[in-house]
Amino acid sequence: MFEKTHQPIIKTDAFIKRLMRNLFIGLAIIALSLMIGMLGYGYFEKMNLVDAFVNAAMILSGMGPASSLMTDGGKIFAGFYALFSGIIFLVVMAIIFAPLIHRFFHKFLVKDVKD
């Protein structure tokens, strides 16, 4: 996926393509995670689409639930969804920033190989 240390740094346009692809993958993971949350809130708490969206988006962004939960199943789901959301945040940040970090370190290694 990334160039090796003995390979030259990729051109800027290829780098931007790689960055956009990773951004798209990250956004797709966020959208899928949001849908999982909306389905869970709809199923366990019988929330309508808008309320389920708000609660899932608030948990996914790390803000906490927007409304109080009434059922035990909803509370358990919200707890697991919050743990899932924390991990998803880290995964998405790693996917999005991986090309930037790789390019940063690759520049140092390519300089050392040339010297």
Buried (B, 14 or more C-beta within 10 A) or exposed (E): EEBEEEEEBBEEEEBEEBBEEBBEEBEEBBEEBBEBBBEBBBEBBEBEEEBBBBBBBBBBEEEEBEEEBEEEEBBEBBEEBBEBBEEBBEEBEEBBBBBEEBBEEBEEEBEEEEE
